[in-house]
Amino acid sequence: MTEVTRAHVGQRMSQIVTHGDTIYLAGQVGNPGDSVADQTKTCIERVETLLAEAGSDATRILQCVIWMADMADFAEMNAVWDAWVPEGHAPARACGEAKLATPEYKVEFIVIAAKG
């Protein structure tokens, strides 16, 4: 049986769940009230930190689902994303509009990655 491990476990969620060689991250958000670009940068920083802790990095991201409070901000978010995603390692990605946990959140990243 493949082991499931969890890190940064709270009552509602774990920030990292690993099953075999696959890493699942909880949704990562930026600082409430920041611009879309700044929230995107913060999401990326948090994803990088959690992936490093789990034994991975941005080149090993398999999928990223991005929720945005307003698709009118799509280009602003993509400018930060495009500057960050490692060349030749773009993951499968989906992006949609949704109400986030609070109106101050503008973007949320949900990441699945491989260890290694």
C-alpha positions in Angstrom: 0.0 0.0 0.0 1.4 3.4 -1.0 1.8 5.7 2.0 0.0 9.0 2.3 1.8 11.8 4.2 0.6 15.2 5.3 2.4 18.4 6.3 1.1 21.6 7.9 -2.0 19.8 9.0 -5.0 21.8 10.3 -8.5 20.8 11.2 -9.8 21.8 7.7 -6.9 21.0 5.4 -3.3 20.0 5.0 -1.0 22.3 3.0 0.9 19.4 1.5 -0.4 15.8 0.9 2.0 13.3 -0.7 0.9 10.0 -2.1 3.7 7.9 -3.6 5.6 10.3 -5.9 2.7 12.8 -6.3 2.4 16.0 -4.3 -0.9 17.8 -3.8 -0.9 21.3 -2.5 -3.8 23.1 -0.9 -4.9 26.3 -2.7 -2.4 29.0 -2.3 -3.5 32.7 -2.1 -1.7 36.0 -1.9 -2.1 38.7 0.7 -5.6 40.1 0.9 -6.0 43.5 -0.8 -2.7 43.3 -2.8 -2.9 43.7 -6.6 -3.4 40.7 -8.8 0.3 40.8 -9.8 1.4 40.9 -6.2 -1.0 38.2 -5.2 0.2 36.0 -8.1 3.8 36.5 -7.0 2.9 35.5 -3.4 1.1 32.4 -4.7 4.2 31.4 -6.7 6.5 32.0 -3.7 4.3 29.9 -1.4 4.0 27.1 -4.1 7.8 27.1 -4.5 8.3 26.9 -0.7 5.9 24.0 -0.2 7.3 22.1 -3.2 10.8 22.5 -1.9 9.7 21.1 1.4 8.1 18.2 -0.3 11.1 17.4 -2.4 10.1 19.0 -5.7 10.3 22.3 -7.7 8.5 24.3 -10.4 10.0 22.0 -13.2 8.0 19.1 -11.7 4.6 20.7 -11.6 2.1 18.5 -13.4 -1.0 20.6 -13.2 -2.0 24.0 -11.9 -5.6 25.1 -11.6 -5.9 28.9 -11.2 -9.1 30.5 -9.8 -9.5 34.2 -10.3 -12.1 36.5 -8.7 -12.4 38.4 -12.0 -11.2 37.2 -15.4 -10.7 40.8 -16.4 -7.4 40.4 -14.4 -6.3 37.4 -16.6 -3.6 39.3 -18.5 -2.1 40.8 -15.3 -1.9 37.3 -13.7 -0.5 35.8 -16.9 2.3 38.4 -17.1 3.6 37.2 -13.8 3.0 33.5 -14.5 4.7 33.7 -17.9 7.8 35.3 -16.4 8.0 32.5 -13.8 7.1 29.2 -15.4 10.4 27.4 -16.3 10.9 27.3 -20.1 10.0 23.9 -21.5 8.2 22.9 -18.2 4.8 24.5 -18.6 2.3 22.3 -16.7 -1.2 21.3 -17.7 -3.2 24.4 -16.6 -6.8 25.6 -16.3 -8.0 29.0 -15.2 -11.5 30.1 -14.3 -13.5 32.7 -12.5 -14.9 31.9 -9.1 -15.8 33.6 -5.8 -12.8 33.1 -3.5 -12.8 32.7 0.3 -13.0 36.5 0.8 -13.5 39.4 -1.7 -9.9 40.6 -1.0 -8.5 37.5 -2.6 -8.0 37.9 -6.4 -6.2 34.7 -7.4 -5.7 31.1 -6.0 -3.3 28.4 -7.3 -4.0 24.7 -6.8 -0.9 22.6 -7.7 -0.2 18.9 -8.3 3.5 18.0 -8.8 5.8 15.0 -9.0 8.6 14.4 -6.5 12.1 14.5 -7.7 
